């Protein structure tokens, strides 16, 4: 197969804002078409609408498929096109399993290379549904020509499912809130250069204190995410209530909304911490910097509930803005992004005491907190940029082109 002539069709559910720079960079390198099967996923998960003309994808060749009975049958036509490599794969829902089966079968029947891209990593659940999905996933994993994954947990998972390690390639996730490209894709790939104005030059504190004067002089613990059971916010509230007994100069800022919000607010009241816990609701992505910047600590207390946090991009974003991060072992990115004791801590899920101990340690030592924040920024800038993503993708494509 000639690398210069290889055509790629990349099938994915939606075009989240943090993926668009990556898709744009790939379009500068490969003759590639993106096919989006469920654009409404962004609305369901993040309450963000995506128009048919996707912002930031001006020079990208893409198609948005319609759904019939919840299934994007258009993947049959799209994957049957004149392509050498098909990239995709998902088993998050029954429609996506059906769609993946269709274009995976087409790839195999037509002798095309199939590259699996997945973020799934937890198979400890013993439900009938998970067992059935596991059977499907094992077939796809074993028959893929290459597999692209964001991190260590995902790699362990696919090897457990039967993948050959030689076919597995890491492509670490990046977020455009933390790594916006500012020059040509070629320049980014070669130099890894990002915004000319350092993030530290912006006065985030002034912005936040103007809106919330009571935050001034307080240490800020930040949570960003959906207010659903899986995010484990109740364990953070419990830990924070204990922390308040030791530290009076601390507030908890919760950004996000969801079905669990009412219960969480009631819990804060019952714990008598409601005056120090601020539920700010949804905040647009371009304004999140005003909260990441002044925060002293970001906590990601996710739990295993029906599913796990495949990655949790808030870790990338918080680290870029110089935050130490505490995350549970139910967070997919934790083991790769958090170096325990260097830029934060990884704690067991559903363990409020462990959360409390880690929060107190970081917030009570200014020098440690500052050192951890600097380490966070160094780690994310060095290892979790779009440059790193593109390089990981290229390695997988080069492998199947041999």
HELIX and SHEET records of a PDB file:
HELIX    1   1 UNK A   17  UNK A   29  1                                  13    
HELIX    2   2 UNK A   41  UNK A   46  1                                   6    
HELIX    3   3 UNK A   75  UNK A   79  1                                   5    
HELIX    4   4 UNK A   94  UNK A  109  1                                  16    
HELIX    5   5 UNK A  128  UNK A  143  1                                  16    
HELIX    6   6 UNK A  152  UNK A  160  1                                   9    
HELIX    7   7 UNK A  165  UNK A  167  5                                   3    
HELIX    8   8 UNK A  185  UNK A  191  1                                   7    
HELIX    9   9 UNK A  199  UNK A  201  5                                   3    
HELIX   10  10 UNK A  204  UNK A  211  1                                   8    
HELIX   11  11 UNK A  213  UNK A  215  5                                   3    
HELIX   12  12 UNK A  229  UNK A  231  5                                   3    
HELIX   13  13 UNK A  233  UNK A  246  1                                  14    
HELIX   14  14 UNK A  261  UNK A  270  1                                  10    
HELIX   15  15 UNK A  285  UNK A  287  5                                   3    
HELIX   16  16 UNK A  289  UNK A  292  1                                   4    
HELIX   17  17 UNK A  314  UNK A  320  1                                   7    
HELIX   18  18 UNK A  334  UNK A  337  1                                   4    
HELIX   19  19 UNK A  352  UNK A  363  1                                  12    
HELIX   20  20 UNK A  366  UNK A  383  1                                  18    
HELIX   21  21 UNK A  386  UNK A  401  1                                  16    
SHEET    1   A 7 UNK A  62  UNK A  64  0                                        
SHEET    2   A 7 UNK A  31  UNK A  36  1                                        
SHEET    3   A 7 UNK A   7  UNK A  12  1                                        
SHEET    4   A 7 UNK A  85  UNK A  88  1                                        
SHEET    5   A 7 UNK A 113  UNK A 117  1                                        
SHEET    6   A 7 UNK A 146  UNK A 149  1                                        
SHEET    7   A 7 UNK A 168  UNK A 170  1                                        
SHEET    1   B 6 UNK A 277  UNK A 281  0                                        
SHEET    2   B 6 UNK A 250  UNK A 255  1                                        
SHEET    3   B 6 UNK A 219  UNK A 224  1                                        
SHEET    4   B 6 UNK A 297  UNK A 300  1                                        
SHEET    5   B 6 UNK A 324  UNK A 328  1                                        
SHEET    6   B 6 UNK A 344  UNK A 347  1                                        
END                                                                             
